[in-house]
Amino acid sequence: MKNLSIAEKMNLPWVESPFFYDLLKKRSLSQENEALVTHYHEEGFIVLRNAVNHPLIDSVISDLQAEFPQNLGEQPARHQDIWKKYQSVKELASQPQIFDVLRLLYEREPIPFQTLNFKFGTQQRAHSDTIHFSCIPARYMCGVWVALEDTNANNGPLFYYPRSHRSKEFNYFDIGIEPEKDYAEYWKYEDFMEELMQAQGTPKVEIHMNKGDVLIWSSNLIHGGTPIRGGNVTRWSQVSHYYFEDCVYYSPRLSDMFANNLNLRHVINIATGEVVQHSENGKPIETINTGDFKYAISHNFSIPVLTKEIIKRIIGKKPF
Ligand SMILES: O=C(O)CCC(=O)C(=O)O
């Protein structure tokens, strides 16, 4: 077996590693790729300019025109997983040139597992994606946001808090909120995030992008959408969320983090249509349906031990 150093053994994407600069020295990357991974490590995101071809973007918009209302404020404001209906959305979530960058960053095979499409800016408050999607090992997740039209100060561009990806992944238990099924408590989490950024003195940065530009943010970068200042102005966009292979995938917002009762996700790889096996770094993990918490890691393996102990207590000796 290959002799791995402590840094290489860490259960963490190398771009998130405290040993990043050592690990970088061991790779022979082009100057361009070295700058890219370093920016991702330090800032928690990268922008790929003009990375998606415009005809594909135009077909996404033309497919989705009839799916959205005329005016800002009318519903539905967003479409989740509309890739199941439109090939163009699926194709946008499966772009080979984006996969290549994700492989460089994470050194695992990318798995696009959710799409969100918007006609107008989301005006979403600050959050980290890790409250919705996390995994074991942690941080093998990222968001890929594609500008389907130019963004500017008026149509609700994205904002982020520089270097916030370096902080802890805060979950509901950390901030005294019970796991929930709906979004009833979510505003408390958003309040917390804003107060945290304020307390740390982290400035909020607005980022403007052009049609075809792609923003990749690391799982824990705190971000959102700025208020729309220009009236009924569109801001067509698609965000696809990606996991990486060989992890256990769960939703912290719906999990009981204190009891370590993880709400496992049913992950479908958008690019292949296949259901993704939960695994511990490649070793398949069995899951069971637990009703409320839908799926959990199966602890069946401990039952024979338990049964032996119970029998021993009853009959006074070990049965076998
Ligand atoms: O598109 C936006 O304004 C924000 C999207 C976002 O925050 C997300 O998908 O996590």
The ligand as an ORCA input file, in Angstrom:
! r2SCAN-3c Opt
* xyz 0 1
  O     -28.816     32.701     -6.727
  C     -28.742     33.279     -5.650
  O     -29.071     34.469     -5.505
  C     -28.281     32.531     -4.430
  C     -28.287     31.043     -4.622
  C     -27.864     30.354     -3.383
  O     -27.553     30.978     -2.399
  C     -27.777     28.903     -3.291
  O     -28.237     28.194     -4.195
  O     -27.240     28.390     -2.284
*
